[in-house]
């Protein structure tokens, strides 16, 4: 099982490869794009950090990564593009090809159709925005030329296993660390990063804003609710105000199952994170994968090790709200 | 202009008036709410009795939901093999194309990825023209997209009624367009916060768990000043209400209005 790490600059390549990264993914945004689309990204990351700034530095990074034997995947994975954007998109496609990237990560079927009809032969990886919840979606994208699919966050371990067992052979990537989004990425039409970080209500993810919430049009059962029950039900709706989606969410306990299932890669979210954090994340997973490979622990022993390593690494306990695959916390295994 | 009534439950068919010539029935957001064969037969009979064309609406699905849909499509293929089916999952299109090729696939509004979040309205007028255009347009203005849809037997796309408006300029005229009124979806999840919301044991639990269909009992309104309209959480999905009829209707750029008298969850 490979570790798919974010990459934001050429300087990060050697450090992350040494920490254990097996694959990199990255994005790029130039000033030219910002001028026309200041709040619209080409790659699901808002303006600011987390992007290569030009194709020269991308090319340098790809060359270094290849020297280390590590492929680099390039994100052009916004959910949709309109015709007017295509001259710029073509520039990104050509520039990334020239830089030597190993695959495009995409989610827009229109872009896939464009790439196919214009003869680009770079392998396609389907972003989580492709919303693959079943084996036939895998078959659909495979028919379009996909060789790798990142499954949505919103699948249980059992559902992932079922897809892998029934789908045609395509490499699968699953989320393992950071940004446990509440909504299905590919079906979320909120726009992130609408302002600078200091204008918090516009910058922050919409799902995490503080809302005044009322229970509306309650049917019979709800009408009989006590004040306390109603307050509790409403409080439940506020859970993402209290739990930050980036407060070190983790799915490492499930590495045990993913290895058995035959998952190809585990993805660390984190374009834009400081290099120290990226290294910590990669090392954390590498240590656990080494345990799986060399010690062949029981499931119970592995989970104990994963939780202990998480607590030691991130200085916090495991919490079910931030567990990518919460069945591992409910099942004592 | 064709007018369709969208219901998600047989017992809401009472909204039918003589304005409607088509009935939309089904679920877009949760496979657990898909009808069983009995309910589907009931609605098919109702449509036949009232001489309504019918469109069956489907959600994104896991393998389990896919198997359930295959059974329902089997029933539909016996009763009405050329039925129109709205799909919101490319795997469902794959199922239709490989096993039920007579069905007429329609690209659902979840796969029409235009941005709906109301926050953009705070800055919309200040954005560069190119950005404003992006938010009002869909990818249907990309020539390869229309060709791709037609190649896959899709000649209709569903649109929500966006606060920033919709521009069909340059959109492939071979593809027909439907407009949903008055509820627009914004976002959906399988980490449903309505599920088990009245069970204290689930207070901190966020994930995919069995539920008691609490979505059929509770609806939430969410207010924040930065949202220019209230958000409505019904089940696993967030919506807003927009009753303003867009100019595109008067210009006949859409040829079907899909009316949701209730949020179809």
Interface residues (C-beta under 8 A of the other chain):
Chain A: X35 X36 X37 X38 X39 X40 X79 X80 X81 X82 X83 X84 X85 X86 X108 X109 X110 X113 X114 X117 X130 X131 X132 X133 X134 X135 X136 X137 X138 X139 X140 X141 X154 X155 X156 X159 X162 X163 X166 X180 X182 X183 X184 X186 X187 X188 X189 X190 X191 X194 X195 X201 X202 X206 X207 X209 X210 X211 X212 X213 X214 X215 X216 X217 X218 X219 X220 X221 X222 X225 X229 X232 X233 X234 X235 X236 X237 X239 X243 X319 X320 X321 X323 X325 X326 X327
Chain B: X60 X61 X62 X63 X64 X65 X66 X89 X90 X91 X92 X93 X94 X95 X110 X113 X114 X115 X116 X117 X119 X120 X122 X123 X127 X128 X130 X131 X133 X134 X135 X137 X138 X139 X141 X142 X143 X144 X145 X147 X148 X170 X185 X186 X187 X188 X189 X190 X191 X193 X194 X197 X198 X200 X202 X203 X204 X205 X206 X207 X208 X216 X217 X218 X219 X220 X221 X222 X223 X224 X225 X226 X227 X231 X232 X233 X238
